[in-house]
Amino acid sequence: MSPQSHKSKKGRKSSSTKNAVSPLLQGFIWGGCFTLTAALSGIIGMGFALKTPLPIDIEILREKIQNIKKIGLQGLFANKIEQPVNILIMGIDRAPNQADNPDAKFSGRSDTMLVVRLNPDNSSVKMLSIPRDSLVQLPNGRSGKINSANAIGGIDYTKQIIEDNLSGITIDKYVRVTNKAFKKLIDSVGGVQVYVPQDMKYTDKTQDLYIDLKKGQQTLNGDKAEQFVRYRNDGLGDIGRIQRQQILLKALKSKLQSPKILWQIPKIWKVLQNEMDTDLTQEEVFNLAAFSLALDKQDIRMLTLPGRGSKSGEYRASYWLIDQNKKEAILQDYLNSDAIAPDDLESVFRSRIAIQNSTDNPELSRKVALLLTQKGFRNVYVSGRNLPPFKKTQIVVQKGDANSAKQVLNALSMGELDYSSTGDLNSDITIVLGKDAQVLIEN
């Protein structure tokens, strides 16, 4: 046997041994964690049995253990949120001729506006999207677009307008970010997986905006993600942008689910600091992030302020006209754990239900519509849209009526609820058919 051959075998043996050690070490680590948890549980049990006061807070220990299960060992370092908190998040347009002026960086109009509610009472996060063109009452009695509030009077003026026009909501904290911050955040997590529903091409030299995206499933970096959310030439205007914002937020949430990401928050925070203005401390950001990442998918809901676009000639400018009646239902859902229950089952059957098909079987939409009609739903229609293929059918709670959506879910006996506004704009509930729908029809 040649020395070279002997050396090669030796190298392979060394490599094999190294690979065998890693899982073994990993097993010891996880075994130790579970053993520690079991031991602590035993101590707690004995403490109860003997009625001996423990030198630790049992509730805090339980919270820590739950955090470890969901987001890893970093859950040990996150403090519990004691009460609900509402955070205003605004993406700020670049102020004209002020790109290099640090003091004016956050003085422009808001391109994106979200009010995020983190509620430890029912373990939920709710994100209310406010269309930038929403017509609101200003403190001076006049009316105007909400996106101009920050440019007129800054953060305090914006908070006042939101609280005056959305009764019951108070803004506890705020975050203002530039477009650069958004792009840096996406890049810092390695991009996000998104389905682009159509070719997107648009140029606006006045805003230094150049959009050129191709249709299909792809990983978007920061620059392309900004193009995705700022595109407006799909006939849906600002509401189409909000839908894409929510799609991107869901993709980002999925990426952030990785436990290793939480360790990177201080680093990400440092990268974003120059592009961010907030009254949150770094510790508060860490605690809020840990709280959000520990939640299940169904505990995170996205809502959109309901209304309609103004008609041509109705106003001098184009506005999003808030539906005052539906607004109250949305706000109650935002402030409480569940949407308002309908008065009776009859109102559920009257709900506008759109059916979108993500499969390659064109017959599914018609068959599911027939099935729902046979079960008593009278306002069902098929809605065409370019969609990525879904494995599981999505019941999109388009207008925040979770109770009616649950009735639809029970009627179909398949799928899962999607608390967002990413479905058909004219619907109360949108059903996006996945591959599981084929099994339903066959049975």
KEMAR-704499 format. One record per residue (C-alpha): x, y, z negated. Coordinates in steps of 0.02 Angstrom, whole numbers, padded with zeros to 5 digits, always signed. Last residue first. Example, Ala and Ser with C-alpha at 12.3 -4.5 7.8 and 13.67 -1.06 7.14 Angstrom:
<sites>
+00684-00053-00357;+00615-00225-00390;
</sites>
This chain:
<sites>
-03189+00598+00054;-03110+00651+00219;-03162+00831+00187;-03079+00835+00016;-02920+00753+00081;-02904+00887+00215;-02928+01022+00083;-02771+00958-00007;-02667+01023+00139;-02710+01203+00094;-02862+01312+00122;-02850+01494+00067;-03016+01533-00018;-03047+01718-00041;-03160+01787-00177;-03250+01955-00185;-03218+01978+00000;-03200+02132+00109;-03012+02145+00086;-02980+01962+00130;-02850+01891+00010;-02694+01963-00073;-02780+02048-00220;-02703+01937-00354;-02752+01809-00486;-02731+01648-00387;-02841+01509-00455;-02799+01330-00409;-02857+01202-00282;-02983+01061-00291;-03154+01015-00359;-03234+01126-00225;-03385+01176-00332;-03277+01190-00488;-03157+01310-00401;-03304+01412-00336;-03373+01426-00513;-03199+01473-00575;-03193+01613-00446;-03360+01678-00510;-03288+01687-00686;-03124+01768-00630;-03208+01919-00552;-03052+02025-00525;-03095+02087-00350;-02987+01968-00247;-02982+01820-00366;-02893+01713-00235;-02941+01528-00243;-02785+01447-00171;-02786+01273-00093;-02628+01173-00127;-02495+01125-00002;-02501+01296+00080;-02441+01325+00259;-02393+01508+00285;-02535+01620+00340;-02583+01724+00491;-02763+01780+00463;-02938+01736+00520;-03084+01752+00399;-03225+01624+00397;-03384+01675+00306;-03482+01628+00149;-03623+01732+00076;-03754+01605+00024;-03666+01494-00104;-03793+01362-00155;-03696+01198-00154;-03748+01161+00026;-03676+01330+00075;-03512+01285-00010;-03499+01122+00089;-03543+01209+00253;-03405+01338+00225;-03285+01195+00185;-03330+01109+00349;-03313+01267+00453;-03143+01311+00380;-03078+01132+00397;-03116+01116+00582;-02964+01216+00638;-02844+01082+00570;-02666+01153+00576;-02676+01209+00394;-02670+01384+00318;-02856+01416+00342;-02940+01570+00270;-03115+01564+00197;-03198+01723+00135;-03326+01718-00006;-03439+01868-00035;-03524+01835-00202;-03713+01808-00191;-03704+01633-00269;-03613+01708-00418;-03749+01840-00440;-03879+01700-00447;-03781+01613-00584;-03828+01752-00703;-03769+01919-00774;-03592+01891-00709;-03456+01870-00841;-03343+02021-00859;-03163+01976-00818;-03057+01891-00949;-02927+01934-01082;-02970+02118-01102;-02895+02285-01048;-02870+02240-00865;-03035+02146-00853;-03122+02297-00929;-03031+02410-00806;-03082+02303-00657;-03265+02303-00711;-03262+02493-00735;-03181+02519-00565;-03320+02419-00481;-03445+02554-00528;-03330+02702-00488;-03275+02637-00317;-03115+02737-00291;-03103+02829-00125;-02931+02797-00049;-02898+02957+00046;-02858+03019+00222;-02844+03207+00238;-02968+03340+00293;-03107+03233+00224;-03252+03134+00299;-03191+03173+00477;-03129+02996+00506;-03189+02886+00364;-03109+02877+00192;-03031+02711+00143;-03128+02607+00020;-03129+02569-00166;-03063+02449-00296;-02907+02481-00403;-02803+02326-00367;-02774+02184-00489;-02630+02064-00516;-02639+01930-00650;-02505+01835-00743;-02570+01707-00868;-02616+01582-00732;-02432+01566-00681;-02378+01516-00856;-02292+01638-00972;-02115+01621-01042;-02044+01733-00906;-02155+01878-00959;-02107+01872-01144;-01922+01855-01104;-01932+02004-00986;-02021+02110-01117;-01890+02066-01248;-01744+02103-01131;-01821+02269-01074;-01853+02318-01256;-01671+02282-01300;-01612+02387-01152;-01717+02532-01215;-01872+02588-01122;-01895+02776-01096;-01860+02758-00911;-01772+02837-00761;-01689+02717-00640;-01569+02726-00493;-01413+02759-00595;-01464+02622-00718;-01495+02488-00587;-01324+02404-00590;-01316+02414-00780;-01488+02336-00797;-01438+02196-00679;-01288+02158-00791;-01393+02166-00950;-01527+02058-00863;-01403+01923-00807;-01436+01806-00953;-01620+01813-00905;-01577+01750-00731;-01505+01587-00798;-01679+01531-00852;-01740+01526-00670;-01916+01595-00674;-01845+01757-00600;-01855+01683-00425;-02039+01639-00446;-02075+01812-00517;-01988+01888-00365;-02099+01788-00247;-02254+01840-00343;-02196+02022-00340;-02165+02010-00152;-02342+01949-00120;-02407+02087-00234;-02309+02219-00138;-02372+02144+00025;-02551+02163-00034;-02515+02341-00090;-02444+02382+00082;-02602+02315+00164;-02702+02425+00047;-02602+02578+00103;-02651+02560+00285;-02746+02401+00334;-02726+02418+00523;-02561+02324+00522;-02450+02475+00555;-02407+02513+00373;-02238+02432+00338;-02166+02491+00172;-02176+02323+00082;-02086+02219+00214;-01957+02352+00257;-01909+02363+00074;-01891+02174+00069;-01781+02184+00224;-01659+02303+00139;-01656+02207-00025;-01630+02037+00054;-01776+01937+00123;-01768+01748+00133;-01878+01684+00272;-02045+01607+00320;-02107+01675+00486;-02138+01829+00594;-01989+01939+00637;-01944+02099+00547;-01886+02267+00616;-01924+02419+00510;-01821+02579+00516;-01862+02715+00390;-01752+02870+00372;-01909+02958+00309;-01908+03088+00449;-01839+02957+00569;-01995+02850+00555;-01973+02687+00652;-02086+02534+00656;-02074+02350+00701;-02156+02209+00606;-02182+02040+00690;-02323+01953+00599;-02365+01861+00437;-02192+01876+00357;-02184+01730+00235;-02074+01773+00086;-01929+01689-00007;-01834+01816-00112;-01656+01884-00110;-01504+01831-00213;-01565+01893-00383;-01454+02049-00376;-01504+02083-00195;-01688+02102-00243;-01644+02218-00387;-01525+02321-00279;-01662+02349-00149;-01786+02409-00279;-01657+02521-00360;-01614+02599-00192;-01797+02643-00164;-01788+02748-00321;-01857+02696-00489;-01969+02774-00619;-02010+02671-00773;-02137+02721-00905;-02191+02677-01080;-02351+02688-01183;-02475+02742-01049;-02652+02739-01115;-02795+02655-01022;-02971+02667-01091;-03040+02778-00954;-02946+02774-00790;-02961+02951-00721;-02905+03049-00874;-02773+02921-00926;-02701+02914-00751;-02699+03104-00734;-02616+03126-00904;-02481+02999-00865;-02441+03088-00702;-02425+03257-00790;-02310+03181-00921;-02202+03098-00786;-02171+03248-00676;-02284+03396-00643;-02310+03423-00457;-02194+03292-00381;-02255+03160-00505;-02438+03199-00469;-02423+03196-00279;-02455+03007-00268;-02623+03030-00355;-02696+03118-00204;-02796+03274-00244;-02949+03347-00327;-02972+03510-00420;-03023+03533-00600;-02854+03600-00659;-02813+03432-00742;-02827+03342-00574;-02973+03229-00526;-02918+03084-00418;-02923+03031-00235;-02817+02874-00218;-02688+02891-00076;-02550+02802-00174;-02660+02650-00206;-02656+02605-00392;-02600+02425-00422;-02648+02356-00593;-02528+02224-00657;-02588+02111-00796;-02473+02008-00906;-02548+01884-01027;-02517+01796-01192;-02691+01828-01266;-02640+01939-01413;-02463+01960-01343;-02528+02079-01208;-02411+02150-01078;-02504+02277-00971;-02422+02340-00811;-02484+02500-00729;-02416+02501-00552;-02384+02646-00432;-02286+02638-00270;-02232+02779-00154;-02235+02908-00293;-02196+03084-00235;-02025+03159-00268;-01946+03223-00429;-01850+03066-00476;-01686+03107-00388;-01701+03293-00426;-01581+03296-00574;-01458+03179-00486;-01447+03293-00332;-01371+03195-00188;-01534+03150-00100;-01615+03319-00135;-01645+03383+00042;-01824+03316+00040;-01863+03212-00118;-01832+03027-00091;-01993+02934-00126;-02015+02869-00302;-02067+02692-00349;-02172+02707-00504;-02198+02589-00650;-02316+02641-00791;-02300+02523-00939;-02445+02477-01052;-02402+02386-01214;-02507+02263-01313;-02447+02229-01491;-02309+02136-01586;-02194+02085-01445;-02083+01947-01517;-01895+01970-01517;-01785+01884-01389;-01619+01810-01448;-01676+01631-01474;-01764+01631-01306;-01591+01639-01229;-01581+01452-01268;-01696+01408-01124;-01844+01493-01042;-01994+01382-01077;-01941+01258-01211;-01826+01385-01295;-01968+01512-01303;-02082+01383-01386;-01947+01345-01515;-01924+01530-01550;-02110+01558-01573;-02121+01411-01694;-01975+01483-01794;-02061+01653-01802;-02220+01572-01864;-02126+01470-01994;-02042+01623-02071;-01889+01556-02162;-01839+01523-02344;-01979+01395-02357;-02100+01399-02503;-02127+01225-02576;-02300+01152-02557;-02221+00978-02558;-02314+00924-02403;-02296+01093-02319;-02110+01099-02346;-02096+00919-02294;-02176+00961-02127;-02063+01112-02102;-01910+01007-02137;-01971+00876-02014;-02002+01006-01879;-01827+01074-01908;-01756+00899-01887;-01857+00870-01728;-01796+01035-01655;-01616+00995-01701;-01632+00823-01623;-01707+00901-01466;-01563+01024-01452;-01433+00890-01491;-01504+00777-01358;-01498+00922-01236;-01313+00950-01272;-01269+00766-01283;-01356+00733-01117;-01262+00876-01034;-01100+00801-01094;-01149+00636-01017;-01208+00721-00857;-01037+00807-00842;-00927+00660-00890;-00977+00551-00744;-00931+00683-00616;-00757+00700-00690;-00732+00513-00688;-00780+00505-00504;-00659+00644-00461;-00517+00558-00552;-00555+00394-00466;-00561+00478-00297;-00391+00559-00328;-00316+00394-00382;-00380+00315-00224;-00302+00451-00118;-00136+00440-00212;-00128+00254-00181;-00161+00282+00003;-00024+00415+00011;+00097+00305-00084;+00069+00169+00047;+00000+00000+00000;
</sites>
